[in-house]
Amino acid sequence: MTMATTSRKIINDPVHGFITINDPVIAAIVSHPYYQRLRRIQQMALAQLVYPGAVHTRLHHSLGAYHLMCNAITELKDKGINITDAEAQAAKAAILLHDIGHGPFSHALENVILKGVTHEDLSLLIMQALNTENDEALHEINLSHSNFHEPIPQKVFAPINKRAIRCGSVGLFVT
């Protein structure tokens, strides 16, 4: 008897509880060593030296952000907003990768280690490297579209931006 392989993952997060990942592209991103390196990078940089409880990592932070994005997408769909599967997948990939380029001690050392290189620059390089990986799931979404140098990555948000409105300081999606 052969077992079917699945890309479903359930992560027990200390803040949000169980987080389910059931998309093969998202699972490939989360499983990748480039993403897993976020386990070793503190979200709060040097704050843990003053506040011993401030110890969550960039991985914890991005998984929590992913969970909240999933909730937001579900809520918007429940309210009748038409969000395609591709748009949802792109938004989830974007939120997972929003901190991928951070290095040790976060913003505190950003221009100290590599002069003139931001974590956004490093994020783009990492996304480009992910595209060259021989991972079938990662080839479904182009993480480093040539327009990533624009303020909002066009591959990820172009379908959504066309339907975005402002509500105070919060952006909302509309059809």
PyMOL commands that set and color helices and strands:
alter all, ss='L'
color gray80, all
select helices_A, chain A and resi 24-31+33-40+47-49+58-78+85-97+106-113+119-132+138-140+146-149+154-161
alter helices_A, ss='H'
color red, helices_A
select strands_A, chain A and resi 9-13+17-21+164-167+170-173
alter strands_A, ss='S'
color yellow, strands_A
deselect
rebuild
show_as cartoon
